[in-house]
């Protein structure tokens, strides 16, 4: 039985494996120039192989990008002061009021020194009183401020909180609660109008 022709071509007459076929030689001649063209194209584009370069930490945008007015004390009376805040939201403005009150500077003082802001809660004003929600009677907001600190929160301190919050038109009233060792103590619901007698001369407080 004659062996297959493919098997007979496995070795040459001297017992060695044959060299690359003409087809393989042509393929190799095509691959080498293609590699050279690829390398040349990369260099021409100015793209060189480099290691990863550490450019440092990514830039961080500070959250304190807003400003607002708060009421501090000048000679014991309410006076406005512009301060940096996290945002223009009422809760952030009240937070800034307590923070700046720790070290007012610039001749200002604060009756809130020693007191700590625990929480601020926004709620719809007048819902429990049966106020209708329609275009003729727009719904305002009530800001509930909860504080903690030594002794009882005084009238001037409550004026600072209330009048600062009332600078926002959507805040119709401010409810204040002080937490004590005996539990929460309700200090009532207020508007700034009741503290107009505490304003520095020439300063118009909000309603």
C-alpha positions as CSV (number, residue, x, y, z in Angstrom):
1,X,0.0,0.0,0.0
2,X,1.5,3.4,-1.0
3,X,1.8,6.0,1.8
4,X,0.0,9.3,1.5
5,X,1.8,12.0,-0.5
6,X,1.7,14.4,2.5
7,X,3.5,11.9,4.7
8,X,6.2,11.5,2.0
9,X,7.0,15.2,2.1
10,X,7.5,15.2,5.9
11,X,11.3,14.7,5.4
12,X,13.7,15.4,2.5
13,X,16.2,13.0,1.1
14,X,18.8,13.7,3.7
15,X,16.3,13.0,6.6
16,X,15.8,16.7,7.5
17,X,12.5,18.5,7.8
18,X,11.9,20.8,4.8
19,X,12.3,24.6,5.2
20,X,9.5,27.1,5.0
21,X,7.3,26.8,2.0
22,X,7.2,29.7,-0.5
23,X,3.8,30.7,0.9
24,X,5.2,31.0,4.4
25,X,8.2,33.0,3.1
26,X,5.9,35.4,1.4
27,X,3.8,35.9,4.6
28,X,6.9,36.6,6.6
29,X,8.0,39.2,4.1
30,X,4.6,41.0,4.5
31,X,4.6,40.9,8.3
32,X,8.0,42.6,8.8
33,X,7.2,45.7,6.8
34,X,3.8,46.0,8.5
35,X,5.5,46.1,11.9
36,X,8.0,48.7,10.7
37,X,5.1,50.9,9.4
38,X,3.3,50.6,12.7
39,X,6.4,51.6,14.7
40,X,7.0,54.5,12.4
41,X,3.4,55.7,12.6
42,X,3.6,55.7,16.4
43,X,6.7,57.8,16.4
44,X,5.3,60.2,13.9
45,X,2.3,60.9,16.1
46,X,4.6,61.8,18.9
47,X,3.2,59.0,21.1
48,X,6.0,57.4,23.1
49,X,5.7,54.6,25.5
50,X,5.9,56.0,29.0
51,X,5.2,54.9,32.5
52,X,2.1,56.2,34.5
53,X,2.8,59.7,35.7
54,X,1.4,60.7,39.1
55,X,-0.1,64.2,38.7
56,X,-1.1,64.5,42.3
57,X,-4.5,64.4,43.9
58,X,-7.6,65.5,42.0
59,X,-8.8,69.0,42.6
60,X,-11.5,69.3,45.3
61,X,-14.1,72.0,45.2
62,X,-14.8,73.4,48.6
63,X,-18.4,73.0,49.7
64,X,-18.3,76.5,51.3
65,X,-19.1,78.3,48.2
66,X,-22.0,80.5,49.4
67,X,-22.4,83.5,51.6
68,X,-25.3,84.7,53.8
69,X,-26.2,87.2,56.4
70,X,-26.6,86.2,60.0
71,X,-27.5,88.3,63.1
72,X,-24.8,88.7,65.7
73,X,-24.6,91.2,68.5
74,X,-23.0,94.7,68.5
75,X,-23.2,96.3,72.0
76,X,-25.8,93.7,72.9
77,X,-28.1,94.5,69.9
78,X,-28.8,92.6,66.6
79,X,-26.6,93.5,63.7
80,X,-26.1,91.7,60.4
81,X,-22.8,90.1,59.4
82,X,-22.0,88.3,56.1
83,X,-20.4,84.8,56.7
84,X,-19.5,81.9,54.5
85,X,-22.0,79.0,54.4
86,X,-22.1,75.5,52.9
87,X,-25.2,76.7,50.9
88,X,-27.9,79.3,51.0
89,X,-30.3,76.7,52.6
90,X,-31.8,77.8,55.9
91,X,-30.3,74.9,57.7
92,X,-26.8,75.7,56.6
93,X,-27.2,79.4,57.4
94,X,-28.3,78.5,61.0
95,X,-25.3,76.2,61.2
96,X,-23.0,79.0,60.2
97,X,-24.7,81.3,62.8
98,X,-23.7,78.9,65.6
99,X,-20.2,78.4,64.2
100,X,-19.3,82.1,63.8
101,X,-20.8,82.7,67.2
102,X,-18.0,80.7,68.8
103,X,-15.4,83.4,67.7
104,X,-17.4,86.4,66.2
105,X,-14.5,88.9,65.9
106,X,-14.8,92.3,64.2
107,X,-16.4,93.8,67.3
108,X,-19.3,91.4,67.2
109,X,-20.5,89.1,70.0
110,X,-23.1,86.3,70.2
111,X,-25.5,85.2,72.9
112,X,-25.2,81.7,71.4
113,X,-21.7,81.0,72.7
114,X,-21.6,77.8,74.7
115,X,-24.8,76.5,73.0
116,X,-24.6,73.7,70.4
117,X,-26.9,73.3,67.5
118,X,-28.3,69.8,67.6
119,X,-30.7,69.7,64.7
120,X,-32.8,71.8,62.2
121,X,-36.0,70.5,60.7
122,X,-38.0,72.1,58.0
123,X,-41.8,71.5,57.9
124,X,-44.8,73.0,56.2
125,X,-46.3,75.9,58.1
126,X,-50.0,76.0,59.0
127,X,-50.8,72.4,57.8
128,X,-52.0,71.4,61.3
129,X,-54.0,74.6,61.6
130,X,-56.1,73.8,58.5
131,X,-54.5,76.4,56.2
132,X,-55.4,75.5,52.6
133,X,-52.8,74.7,50.0
134,X,-53.8,76.8,47.0
135,X,-52.3,79.7,44.9
136,X,-54.3,82.2,47.0
137,X,-52.7,80.9,50.2
138,X,-49.1,79.8,49.4
139,X,-47.6,77.3,51.9
140,X,-44.6,78.6,53.8
141,X,-42.2,76.7,56.0
142,X,-41.6,76.4,59.7
143,X,-38.0,75.9,60.8
144,X,-37.6,73.9,64.0
145,X,-34.3,74.6,65.7
146,X,-33.1,72.3,68.5
147,X,-30.2,73.4,70.6
148,X,-28.3,72.2,73.7
149,X,-26.3,74.2,76.2
150,X,-25.8,75.5,79.7
151,X,-28.7,77.3,81.3
152,X,-31.7,78.5,79.5
153,X,-31.5,80.0,76.0
154,X,-32.1,83.7,76.5
155,X,-34.3,86.1,74.5
156,X,-31.4,87.7,72.6
157,X,-30.1,84.2,71.6
158,X,-33.6,83.3,70.3
159,X,-33.7,86.6,68.5
160,X,-30.4,85.8,66.7
161,X,-31.8,82.4,65.6
162,X,-35.3,83.6,64.6
163,X,-34.2,86.8,62.7
164,X,-31.5,84.9,60.8
165,X,-33.9,82.3,59.7
166,X,-36.6,84.9,58.8
167,X,-34.2,86.4,56.2
168,X,-35.5,83.6,54.0
169,X,-38.9,84.6,52.7
170,X,-40.1,81.0,52.7
171,X,-39.5,80.6,56.4
172,X,-42.7,81.9,58.1
173,X,-42.0,81.0,61.7
174,X,-39.2,79.5,63.8
175,X,-39.9,76.9,66.5
176,X,-37.1,76.6,69.1
177,X,-36.5,73.6,71.5
178,X,-33.8,73.3,74.0
179,X,-32.7,69.9,75.2
180,X,-31.8,69.5,78.8
181,X,-30.8,66.7,81.2
182,X,-34.5,66.6,82.2
183,X,-35.6,66.3,78.5
184,X,-36.6,68.7,75.7
185,X,-37.9,72.1,76.7
186,X,-40.2,73.9,74.2
187,X,-39.3,77.6,73.9
188,X,-42.2,78.5,71.6
189,X,-42.7,79.6,68.0
190,X,-41.5,83.0,67.0
191,X,-41.2,85.6,64.2
192,X,-38.6,88.3,64.1
193,X,-41.2,91.0,64.6
194,X,-41.2,90.4,68.4
195,X,-37.5,91.2,68.5
196,X,-37.5,94.5,66.6
197,X,-36.7,96.4,69.8
198,X,-33.3,94.6,69.9
199,X,-32.0,95.9,66.5
200,X,-29.0,98.2,66.3
201,X,-30.0,101.8,65.3
202,X,-30.6,102.0,61.5
203,X,-31.0,98.2,61.0
204,X,-34.3,97.0,59.7
205,X,-35.0,93.5,60.9
206,X,-37.2,91.0,58.9
207,X,-40.8,90.5,59.9
